[in-house]
Amino acid sequence: MKGIKGRTVIVTGGANGLGAGLVSAFAAAGANVVSADIDEARGAAVVAGLGDNTAFHRTDLQSDVDIERLVGFTAERFGGIDFLVCAACTYADAGGEADRAAWRTAFDINLFGHIVLMRMALPHLRKSEWPSIVNFSSEAAHVGLSARWVYPATKAAIEQVTRSQAMDLAKDGIRVNSVMPGWTAKPWQETAPQEVKDQYAYWANRLHMLGRLGRIDEVADAVLFLCSEHAGFMTGSCLHVDGGHSAMGPQGRDVVLPTTLRKGTKAAQPSKVTS
Ligand SMILES: NC(=O)c1ccc[n+]([C@@H]2O[C@H](COP(=O)([O-])OP(=O)(O)OC[C@H]3O[C@@H](n4cnc5c(N)ncnc54)[C@H](O)[C@@H]3O)[C@@H](O)[C@H]2O)c1
C-alpha cells in the first residue's frame, strides 16, 4: 500500500491478537515497527524473525515513564515516528459490580494511556511527512450489553476522542481515525475445546451479515489503509470492519416483516448455525 514502506509505526498491544497481526502486517509492508506491550515474552516472540526493522519495547500504558521511554526509543532507533496504532486493551469488566479501581484501570489502559502516547509522540508526528493515528473502537461501544459496562464505555470514549483529536490535529496535517472490528478470530481459538469453538461459530453466524468471524489480516488491511496515502482525505472517521454487524437490526438475518406475518406464514425461526 502506498505510503507505508520506510515509515515508522508504534503498535500498542503488539504482543497478542490483533496487535500482533498488525506488527507482522506493517513489517511485511516495509515499515519500521515498534511493538509496545506489557507482555514481554509474547512481545519478543512476535518480533523475533521479523527483521531489524522491528523491535519490541516493554511498555505499561499505565506508566507515563514507560510511554516517554517508548517514544524516545522509537525516535532514536528509527529517526522519527509517523504512525500510532493504539490496539492495546483490557477486556476486564465486572459490569455493574465493577468498583472505582476497576473503572480507573480500564480507562487508564484503554483511553488515558493512548492519549498520553499521542501527546508525547506529537513533536515527532508534527515533523513527519505523512502522520496518522489509528485508535481501536468496538461494536460494543454502540449498544447496551448485559454484564459489560466498563469495556464498552472505554471504547465509546476512545471513538469520541478520535473525533476531537482529528479536529485539533488537522492543522498539523495529522489524520486521526478509528477502526471498529467485529468479532475477530484469534489464534487461541484454534486450540480451544470444541464446545467453545461451537459457541463462537454460533454467535459469529448470528451477529454478522457475513455469518463468520473476521480475520486478523482483514482488520490489519483496514488499519494499513487508514495510515496509507490512499486514505489521504480520511480523518475523524470510524471504519467498520465488522462483517455488517453494526448495520444489522435486532432481527438479525431473520425475515420478520409484518406483511409476512399477516399472510399467516409461520413466524421466522432464529437463523440456523451454518458454520
Ligand atoms: N478481537 C476482537 O474481536 C475485537 C473486537 C472489537 C474490538 N477489538 C479491539 O481490538 C484491539 C485488540 O483486541 P485483541 O482482542 O487483539 O486484544 P488482546 O487481548 O488479544 O491483546 C491486547 C493486548 O494489550 C496488552 N495490554 C494490556 N494491558 C496493557 C498495558 N497496561 N500496557 C500495554 N499493553 C497492555 C496485552 O498484553 C495484549 O497483548 C482492542 O483495542 C480491542 O478493543 C477487538
The ligand as a Tripos MOL2 file, in Angstrom:
@<TRIPOS>MOLECULE
LIG
   44    48     1     0     0
SMALL
NO_CHARGES

@<TRIPOS>ATOM
      1 N1        -10.7780   -9.3020   18.9760 N.am      1 LIG1
      2 C1        -11.9540   -8.7780   18.6890 C.2       1 LIG1
      3 O1        -12.8720   -9.4880   18.2830 O.2       1 LIG1
      4 C2        -12.1690   -7.2780   18.8140 C.ar      1 LIG1
      5 C3        -13.4400   -6.7470   18.5140 C.ar      1 LIG1
      6 C4        -13.6340   -5.3670   18.6330 C.ar      1 LIG1
      7 C5        -12.5810   -4.5410   19.0210 C.ar      1 LIG1
      8 N2        -11.3650   -5.0690   19.3260 N.ar      1 LIG1
      9 C6        -10.2940   -4.1640   19.7360 C.3       1 LIG1
     10 O2         -9.1070   -4.5410   19.0690 O.3       1 LIG1
     11 C7         -7.9730   -4.3030   19.9130 C.3       1 LIG1
     12 C8         -7.1620   -5.5890   20.0390 C.3       1 LIG1
     13 O3         -8.0080   -6.5950   20.5940 O.3       1 LIG1
     14 P1         -7.4800   -8.0850   20.8500 P.3       1 LIG1
     15 O4         -8.6880   -8.9130   21.0240 O.co2     1 LIG1
     16 O5         -6.4810   -8.4550   19.8370 O.co2     1 LIG1
     17 O6         -6.7960   -7.9090   22.2880 O.3       1 LIG1
     18 P2         -5.8370   -8.9240   23.0970 P.3       1 LIG1
     19 O7         -6.4220   -9.0780   24.4630 O.co2     1 LIG1
     20 O8         -5.5570  -10.1570   22.3100 O.co2     1 LIG1
     21 O9         -4.4980   -8.0760   23.1990 O.3       1 LIG1
     22 C9         -4.4510   -6.8940   23.9420 C.3       1 LIG1
     23 C10        -3.0040   -6.5910   24.2370 C.3       1 LIG1
     24 O10        -2.9600   -5.4210   25.0890 O.3       1 LIG1
     25 C11        -1.9170   -5.6340   26.0260 C.3       1 LIG1
     26 N3         -2.0780   -4.7960   27.2180 N.ar      1 LIG1
     27 C12        -2.9990   -4.9540   28.2090 C.ar      1 LIG1
     28 N4         -2.7610   -4.0510   29.1860 N.ar      1 LIG1
     29 C13        -1.6920   -3.3090   28.7900 C.ar      1 LIG1
     30 C14        -0.9680   -2.2270   29.3790 C.ar      1 LIG1
     31 N5         -1.2650   -1.7660   30.5990 N.pl3     1 LIG1
     32 N6          0.0680   -1.7000   28.6890 N.ar      1 LIG1
     33 C15         0.4180   -2.2070   27.4680 C.ar      1 LIG1
     34 N7         -0.2180   -3.2330   26.8850 N.ar      1 LIG1
     35 C16        -1.2560   -3.7690   27.5370 C.ar      1 LIG1
     36 C17        -1.9980   -7.1210   26.3590 C.3       1 LIG1
     37 O11        -0.7960   -7.5970   26.9500 O.3       1 LIG1
     38 C18        -2.2870   -7.7160   24.9890 C.3       1 LIG1
     39 O12        -1.0940   -8.0770   24.3120 O.3       1 LIG1
     40 C19        -8.5420   -3.8360   21.2530 C.3       1 LIG1
     41 O13        -8.4140   -2.4340   21.3480 O.3       1 LIG1
     42 C20        -9.9950   -4.2510   21.2170 C.3       1 LIG1
     43 O14       -10.8000   -3.3730   21.9540 O.3       1 LIG1
     44 C21       -11.1450   -6.4290   19.2370 C.ar      1 LIG1
@<TRIPOS>BOND
     1     1     2 1
     2     2     3 2
     3     2     4 1
     4     4     5 ar
     5     4    44 ar
     6     5     6 ar
     7     6     7 ar
     8     7     8 ar
     9     8     9 1
    10     8    44 ar
    11     9    10 1
    12     9    42 1
    13    10    11 1
    14    11    12 1
    15    11    40 1
    16    12    13 1
    17    13    14 1
    18    14    15 2
    19    14    16 1
    20    14    17 1
    21    17    18 1
    22    18    19 2
    23    18    20 1
    24    18    21 1
    25    21    22 1
    26    22    23 1
    27    23    24 1
    28    23    38 1
    29    24    25 1
    30    25    26 1
    31    25    36 1
    32    26    27 ar
    33    26    35 ar
    34    27    28 ar
    35    28    29 ar
    36    29    30 ar
    37    29    35 ar
    38    30    31 1
    39    30    32 ar
    40    32    33 ar
    41    33    34 ar
    42    34    35 ar
    43    36    37 1
    44    36    38 1
    45    38    39 1
    46    40    41 1
    47    40    42 1
    48    42    43 1
@<TRIPOS>SUBSTRUCTURE
     1 LIG1         1 GROUP 0 **** ****
